[in-house]
Amino acid sequence: MKNIAPTGIMIFLCTVLPAIAASEFTNAPYLNTAATAWGRVLDNFGGGGAVAYQLNNARNTDPARFQKFLSVVAYNDAALTLYDTLQKIDLNFRATTAPLSSRRTNCTYNLPNCRHAHRHMDVDATAVATYNRFDSGNNTNFRTRNHGAHIRATGYLTDGIALGVAYSYLDTQSRQTAPQTNATTNTLTLFSEYLGKTGIFINMGLAGGNTSWQSDKTIAGVLNTSAYDTDFIATQINSGIALTRGLFTIIPHLGARYARLYTHKHIDAAAQEFRKWWYNTLTGMGGLKLGYDFIGTWFLVRPTLNAGLSYDFITNGTEKITVRLLNGDRYQMPIATPHRTAFTGGIGLEFISNYFNIGFSYDLDIRSDYTAHTGMLNIKFTF
């Protein structure tokens, strides 16, 4: 009989309180299951014991603090991983959306009726900076800043055919939302470009890369970090025609892209095991770029305006990420896949000569719940 009261209290603590806490997460339903699972982890036991102690202490004394702590410990970073990877793939291919630089000289840029020059290679470098925002609820929101550089080398086989290779490095930081995240991405791209005498162009590329993620989910001074990798591969084909009407340049283009990413299984410092997951997409794209040439003695300046639309015809992959705790309990985080339709628009300014080009561009990309601002500064040298 003496053990009845303590036993009843333990049953209440392990079942009723977790259930009460679970009812609090209306904006992120999966956290209800996470709250119940963490409520069964013993305090100060194993790698997650210190985190469990802080969670259970807040659960009993300050419900708002408990919600904040659990939203950090069980943060759903799938949306961050997915959107960031797809954006970096897009940035990597963006340079090959435009027509190949003409190998013909003594005329306005890319006009077909010009004498042949002796251009053999282009080398260009692009500095990139982005700001990205995602607000969809379900404990997936993020704010990220990316910065880095692309380096490309293009070799001409004929007047209208070129092959090239590109390398890019991008750094990602998330500081305005918890948890804080850092990531570094390395990408290698092989591409080919064709430009006909009539202005028709066809560009193709194959890219592969890796992102290394580091996340800090520390609560109440209890260190909780995690590290994991995402591998990705993508291929794209883009075609259009460069038309000139007086000093105006008009470039309509269409394309398609396939991308696949795979995130490895990993365990954080709180002994949460996040299972591996994958995602792929097939996207159709279309756009229009307009430019007007101000011609100097040996150069021209071209302000540009562009707009585009893309649609994901195929999107499939893992639907939920299973997370296993130290005691064997599990909860699942849903993967917030991007909405299928995306819009893009931007402005640019290009300084073009026979031996080097300088260009600046700003682009705005919009999906439902997601916006991305991108600035690029490009310098190209011709040999």
Number of C-alpha atoms within 10 A of each C-alpha: 4 6 7 9 10 10 11 11 11 12 12 13 16 18 13 15 17 22 17 13 21 21 13 16 17 11 11 16 16 19 27 20 21 25 28 22 21 27 25 19 23 18 18 13 14 13 15 23 18 19 29 21 19 20 27 23 15 18 22 12 10 12 15 11 15 19 19 14 22 23 22 19 22 21 18 24 18 19 20 20 17 21 18 19 22 19 14 20 23 15 16 21 24 10 14 19 21 21 24 25 18 24 24 21 19 13 14 20 21 22 20 21 13 16 10 13 13 11 19 15 17 19 17 18 19 19 18 20 18 19 18 22 18 19 14 15 12 19 22 21 19 23 19 21 19 20 18 17 18 21 18 20 17 21 18 20 11 12 20 18 19 21 18 18 17 21 18 22 20 19 17 21 19 20 13 12 13 21 21 19 23 18 20 18 21 16 21 19 21 18 21 20 26 22 26 17 14 13 20 17 22 23 24 21 21 19 21 18 21 19 24 16 18 17 20 19 24 19 18 9 8 15 13 20 18 17 18 18 18 21 19 21 19 22 20 23 22 23 22 22 19 23 18 18 8 9 12 14 19 18 20 18 22 19 19 18 21 17 22 20 22 19 21 14 16 16 17 19 18 23 20 23 18 22 16 16 19 18 18 20 19 18 19 19 18 18 19 16 19 19 21 19 20 13 13 10 6 10 19 18 19 22 17 20 19 18 18 18 17 19 17 18 11 12 16 12 15 14 15 15 19 16 22 19 20 20 16 12 17 18 21 19 25 18 19 19 16 17 13 15 15 18 18 18 17 18 18 19 18 20 17 21 19 20 12 16 18 18 18 18 18 17 19 18 19 18 16 14 13 18 18 19 17 19 18 20 18 19 17 18 16 16 12
